[in-house]
Amino acid sequence: MSLLRKNPKIEVKPSPLDKKLFMAGWFVVILNAILVLKFYFDLPETIPTHFNLQGRVDGYGHKSTLWAIPMLSAGLYLAMGLMATKMKPWHMNYPVRVTTENAPKLYPIARRMLIVMNLCFVVAFLITTVIILFNILGWVHALDIKALIALWVLNGLLPLYYVFKMYRVAKR
């Protein structure tokens, strides 16, 4: 880990794909809010807010609690997006030794990892909103909570792919 090491200060600009992925994430965040807004006024005052592992409702709340998902999504996307786009890559921690030779390849991988993770998390928030809305509206009668948990676990494992890429770069 490079927690206490001083990494080379090499400026690396976001690629055009990084910029497109970042903008796609904002589109997903806005879509999530629009989706809640579209159905909000037709929802009952009390809605399911929590589901057990079998997909059965075990918690209820006011329909306004549904806004927590797009708001949390937007807040996290903004915070992690600022980290991905504004943070200097030499301030990040790497699982491999960063040198002046490999830094130009490692820094874009680290930035891409943050941008892709951020995008995947807002997509997971959107899918969560859709599943909850479909359940509330009666379009789906059983919530497959295990699939939803698997989606969030996969998002958590995503950095391993980029760590693997970093190890490959460091070996060369």
N, C-alpha and C positions, 0 to 999 in steps of 0.2 A: 504494500500500500504506500501511496505517496503522501500520506497525511502531513508529514513534517519536512518532506523534500521540497526543494525549490525547483519547480518545473521550468523549462525554457519558455521565455516570453515571446511566442510566435503568434502573430495575429492571423486568425483564420476566419474568413467571412462565411456566413451561411450560404449554402448553395441555393440555386433556384428551386430545387426540389424541397429543401428545408423550408423555404418561404411559402411554397404552395401547401405543404403539409400543415404548417402553422396556421395559414388562412383557412384551410379545410376544418381545422379544429374549431375556429370561431364560428364557422357555418354550422357545425354540429351543436355548439352551445346555444346559438340563436334558435336553431330548429327545436331544441329541447324546450326552450321557453315558449316558443310559438305553440308547440304541441300542448303544453299545459294550459296556456291561455285559450286555445281553441275549445277544449273540453271542460274547462274550469266551471263555467256558469251552468252547465248541465249536470254537474256532479251533485250527489246528495251532500248534505252538510257534514255527515260523518262517513268517513271512508276507511278502508283497511290501510293500516300504515306499517304493519309488521306481519311477517309470515314465518311459520316454523319450518323445520327441515322437510316436512311432508308437503309443504306448499299450502297449508291451511292457515287462515287468518288467526292470529293470536294477539292482535293489537289494533285499536281503532283510534282515530283522531279527527280533528277538523280538516276539512278539505284544503284549507290553506297550508297544511303541512306538506302537501304535494309540491309546493313551490320550493321547498328545501332542496330538492334534487337539482333543478336547474340553477339555483343560486349557488349551491355548493360547487356544482360543476363549473360555473363561470368564475367563481373565486379561486378555485384550485387551478383552473386553466390559466388565469391571469398570473398568478404567483409562479407557477411552474414555467409558464411561457416567458416571463421576465428572466427567470433563472437561465433558461435555455438560450435566450437571445442576447441578454445583456451581460451575463457573467463571463468573465474572462476564462478561457479553457485551462489556463495554467493554474487557476485557483481550485480546480476540481481534483478529486481523488481518483487515482487510476489503479487498477489491480496489477499493473506492470510498471517497470521502470520507464520513465519518460526521458528521452534523450533529444538532442537537437535534430538527430536524424529521423526519429520516428514520430516526433511531436506533430509535424504537418499531416500525418496520417491518423494519429490517435485523436487529436482534437476534433476533427469533423465527425469521427465515430461517436465521441462522447456527446457532442451537440445533437447529432441525429438520434441517439438513444433517448435523450430528454424530450425531443420533439415528438418522436413516435410514441413514447410512453404517454405523454400528455394527450395526444390524439386518441390513443386506445382507451384511456380512462374516460374521456368525455363521450366516446362512443358507448362505453359500458354504462355510463350514467343515462344516456339516451335510451338504450335498450331496457334499462331498469324502469325508466319512466313509462315506456311503451307497455311493458309487461304489467306494471301496476295499473295503468289506465285500462288496458284490455280486461284485466281482472275485475276492476270496479264496474266497467260498463257491461260486464257479462259476456263479452266476446270470447273469453277464455275462462273456463271454469276451474281449472287446476293450474296453479302456478308451479312450474317446474323450477323450484328453488335450487335444486342441485345443479342444473345447467347454468343458472345465474351465478352461483358460487364458483363453478368451474371457470366461467368467463373472468371473474375477478381474480381468481388464482392464476390463470394464464397471463393476465396483465401483470401480476406481480412477478412472474417468472421471465417476462420479456427481457429484462436487463441481462440475463444470462447469455442470450444470443450475442449481445454487443460485447460482453466481457470476453466471450470466445473469440470474436473478431479482433479484439484488442490483443489477446494473447498471440494470435496468428501474425499480427503486424509486428509485435515485439520480437518474435522468433526470427524474423527475416533480417 
